[in-house]
Amino acid sequence: MRNIISVEKIMCDKNFIMWFLMNNFPEGIDEENDLSMNEIISDSCSLDRKWVDEFTNYYNGVFEENDGYVDTPNAIKIQLTNNNELIVEFHPGDTIYLLNNSEIASTGPNYRIRVINFSKFIELTKNLDIKNKMFLLPITSVGKKEKNEFGENVRKIIEELDIDNIEEDILVKIIVNNCLL
């Protein structure tokens, strides 16, 4: 059973946005400075660890008892185009992506991201609020020919997130690098 949280509510919480970016782009780096998304955000922002633990339902022993999974994870549900539905579940040790109730991606022990191509990203997000497109970025794969166009899309999303203290260009580079095939 999931605890569905309003997307509008969660997107107003800077703790959530920073945490999501830190945890869902693990392979992206700023090559010039040799820094990961996690390092850049940690160095620039103060993330409320108590908030993160409460949001993910973390407790001491969750990794030993349940491999980092909880029975009632917080989740968001987003209606995509053509009656597609994205659900993103947040566990202490994993973020699970479901498209039309089928698991398609995961950042935890069964790590699998970059499962939709850039054209599918464009198709699925046609009617979405620009901020909500952020939820599909980690699972998008981008070829070298699409890199610039994808980067433009990422920049528009990052600009809407209103992130303080971090240079937008660095965030865009890291996300693009994370999604390259």
Protein Blocks (a to p, Z undefined) as FASTA:
>chain_A
ZZdddfklmmmpmklmmmmmmmmmmmbccfklopafklmmmmmpccdfklmmmmnopaeh
klmmnnopafbdcddddddehhiacdddddfkbccddeehiafbdfblmgcehkbcfklm
mmmmmmgcfklmmmmmmmpccdfklmmmmmmmmmmmmmmnopghiafklmmmmmmmmmpZ
Z
